[in-house]
Amino acid sequence: MERIVVGITGASGSIYGKRTVEVLVANGYSVDLILSETGKKVFAYEIGVKVEDFVRELPQEQVNLYNPDDLFAPPSSGSYRTTGMVIVPCSAGTLGHIANGVTRNLIHRAADVTLKERRPLVLVFRETPLNRVHVENMLKAMDAGATVLPACPAFYGKPSSVKELVDFVVERALRLLTGKSFNLLQEWEGSQPLRPTS
Ligand SMILES: Cc1cc2nc3c(=O)[nH]c(=O)nc-3n(C[C@H](O)[C@H](O)[C@H](O)COP(=O)(O)O)c2cc1C
């Protein structure tokens, strides 16, 4: 089974993280899941379910939940092979730690490892409006190899539910991470190419 590390921080938008885990599990991936301390609180507040109860309903062999202060956990080491890592949603605080190489918890460490091992790291950043520090940290993280994907759904697909808005962001993040399609959104077809007329 391919392994993906999923970090969920205390930014608003826990629903993006929850859906990411569900889609990965449904597609046969193994998920190493880490919530920051504030991530756990915001998840419980926004979803109305504790993360432990959410994980209990998933196939146990596919999801490993770690404490954010457990720096002895496997994702702390580059020798633990993973396909990559997504932080969804990613707070301004966690972006700052990653961009500046400051490790205070397992999410920061796993992200640092992902970058040093040259594996894909996708940061689904959620904050608005932006200050200069956010923008500078995004540039630093991008220069180090991360992809910054703002939690910013599009409307050209004419979404009719929150789920469709969430799926747009989740599909884009997972495609960048794995190079595969998860069929959560319809591809844009736009106008048809010109054909020669006889
Ligand atoms: C309900 C709630 C919503 C929040 N939303 C955001 C947000 O969208 N973006 C952000 O950067 N911080 C947000 N915060 C603040 C972060 O949770 C806080 O900065 C925290 O220290 C981030 O730490 P973490 O990245 O380790 O989770 C929110 C806090 C709360 C309580």
The ligand as an SDF file (V2000), in Angstrom:
LIG
                    3D

 31 33  0  0  0  0  0  0  0  0999 V2000
  -11.9960   28.2720   15.0390 C   0  0  0  0  0  0  0  0  0  0  0  0
  -10.5890   28.6850   14.6400 C   0  0  0  0  0  0  0  0  0  0  0  0
  -10.3340   28.9450   13.3070 C   0  0  0  0  0  0  0  0  0  0  0  0
   -9.0530   29.3060   12.9060 C   0  0  0  0  0  0  0  0  0  0  0  0
   -8.8250   29.5260   11.5740 N   0  0  0  0  0  0  0  0  0  0  0  0
   -7.5710   29.8010   11.1540 C   0  0  0  0  0  0  0  0  0  0  0  0
   -7.2940   29.9030    9.7660 C   0  0  0  0  0  0  0  0  0  0  0  0
   -8.1590   29.7740    8.9050 O   0  0  0  0  0  0  0  0  0  0  0  0
   -6.0080   30.1090    9.3990 N   0  0  0  0  0  0  0  0  0  0  0  0
   -4.9870   30.2240   10.3040 C   0  0  0  0  0  0  0  0  0  0  0  0
   -3.8380   30.4020    9.8960 O   0  0  0  0  0  0  0  0  0  0  0  0
   -5.2310   30.1540   11.6460 N   0  0  0  0  0  0  0  0  0  0  0  0
   -6.4830   29.9080   12.0870 C   0  0  0  0  0  0  0  0  0  0  0  0
   -6.7400   29.7870   13.4310 N   0  0  0  0  0  0  0  0  0  0  0  0
   -5.6390   29.9980   14.3780 C   0  0  0  0  0  0  0  0  0  0  0  0
   -4.7730   28.7580   14.5340 C   0  0  0  0  0  0  0  0  0  0  0  0
   -5.5170   27.6910   15.0530 O   0  0  0  0  0  0  0  0  0  0  0  0
   -3.6140   29.0770   15.4900 C   0  0  0  0  0  0  0  0  0  0  0  0
   -2.7520   30.0450   14.8980 O   0  0  0  0  0  0  0  0  0  0  0  0
   -2.8040   27.8770   15.8640 C   0  0  0  0  0  0  0  0  0  0  0  0
   -1.7710   28.2760   16.7470 O   0  0  0  0  0  0  0  0  0  0  0  0
   -2.1860   27.2100   14.6760 C   0  0  0  0  0  0  0  0  0  0  0  0
   -1.3700   26.1500   15.1480 O   0  0  0  0  0  0  0  0  0  0  0  0
   -1.2150   24.8120   14.3310 P   0  0  0  0  0  0  0  0  0  0  0  0
   -0.7520   25.1760   12.9720 O   0  0  0  0  0  0  0  0  0  0  0  0
   -0.1710   24.0290   15.0920 O   0  0  0  0  0  0  0  0  0  0  0  0
   -2.5380   24.1110   14.3450 O   0  0  0  0  0  0  0  0  0  0  0  0
   -8.0170   29.4370   13.8650 C   0  0  0  0  0  0  0  0  0  0  0  0
   -8.2970   29.1910   15.2140 C   0  0  0  0  0  0  0  0  0  0  0  0
   -9.5680   28.8250   15.5820 C   0  0  0  0  0  0  0  0  0  0  0  0
   -9.8480   28.5480   17.0550 C   0  0  0  0  0  0  0  0  0  0  0  0
  1  2  1  0
  2  3  1  0
  2 30  2  0
  3  4  2  0
  4  5  1  0
  4 28  1  0
  5  6  2  0
  6  7  1  0
  6 13  1  0
  7  8  2  0
  7  9  1  0
  9 10  1  0
 10 11  2  0
 10 12  1  0
 12 13  2  0
 13 14  1  0
 14 15  1  0
 14 28  1  0
 15 16  1  0
 16 17  1  0
 16 18  1  0
 18 19  1  0
 18 20  1  0
 20 21  1  0
 20 22  1  0
 22 23  1  0
 23 24  1  0
 24 25  2  0
 24 26  1  0
 24 27  1  0
 28 29  2  0
 29 30  1  0
 30 31  1  0
M  END
$$$$
